[in-house]
């Protein structure tokens, strides 16, 4: 009886989010600022003082700093699913800029869904007995 050879490439596991592993969804953050506009002062301060610390804490993310003269400062996050999110930074203090960068780091990049309209329950399987209603019983439900 012949034995089947197992190659090293076959012993690889494919990464997925679950109970034992977490894959961050953000892959790149671009900070754009103007050298001359006063609205970019706090963004420039964040870039010069705090960005290196944030980059060391998140080695899985590529940080890019761009100078855009004549434009307001923005932070743009690029995600694994191909989407991007843009946050303007002109009205924030230095710690507010850091919070917005952290928001981009924690975000999934998915489209924002409204929860209040429709209230539709999404499930991968149908309910075995359906949805219960007090109107579908012989005697009405009494409290």
ABEGO torsion letter per residue (X at the ends): XBBBBBBAAAABBBBBBBAABBBBABABBBBBBBAABAAAAAAAAAAAAAAAAAAAABAABBBBBBBBBGBBBBBBBBBAAGBBBBBBAAABBAAAAAAAAAAAAABAGBBBBBAABGGBBBBABBBAAEBBBAAABABBBBX
